[in-house]
Amino acid sequence: MPLHREANGPAAIEFRAMLGALGLAQQRVAEIFDVRPRNLRRWRRGDRPIPHGVRILLRLLAIRAVTVAQVEEAAEAVISLDAAAASGNPFTVDKVCALKAAISLDTTAAPRKLSTADKVCALAPRTCRWPIGDPARVDFRFCGASILVENSSYCDRHRATAYHPRITKVAA
């Protein structure tokens, strides 16, 4: 049995293609994902499964939905929140968004278009989270309608689309 049995597996092929499309050095990609270059080689060869989060992030980078700078900014925010958690302070998505907002309060910077991550952070409580459009496009948005049902992520219209009642089969 060959050592690199899945080198031509779909995940390894996709991983190599995305790395090629990004044009980043292996060492740089390893730094972004906070792994050793050896891990990248293993993922590239198909020796190890590629973590789901890494695949998602690479896809977002490849379609230019996010930039490397945005990924690094988010990573810095997570590191800060991890330090807070280690000191006994719990952290939530709300705190991540608040920290991201605080980081981006630079008034000297040129105005920029909202990233998908910014749009997620801008969602108000009890508003519909139904995605509308392609996240890679500038016109991507969320429904944003009021949620009337407790513990739901969608408005009535989108909840009806997302959740279908079970159909019970009648014995013949």
ABEGO torsion letter per residue (X at the ends): XBABAAAABAAAAAAAAAAAAAGBBAAAAAAAAGBBAAAAAAAAAGABBBBAAAAAAAAAAAAGABBAAAAAAAAAAAAAAAAAAAAGBBBBAAAAAAAAAAAAABAABBBBBBBAAAAAAABBBGBBABBBEBAABAABBBAGBBBABBGBABBAAAAAAABBBBBBBBBX
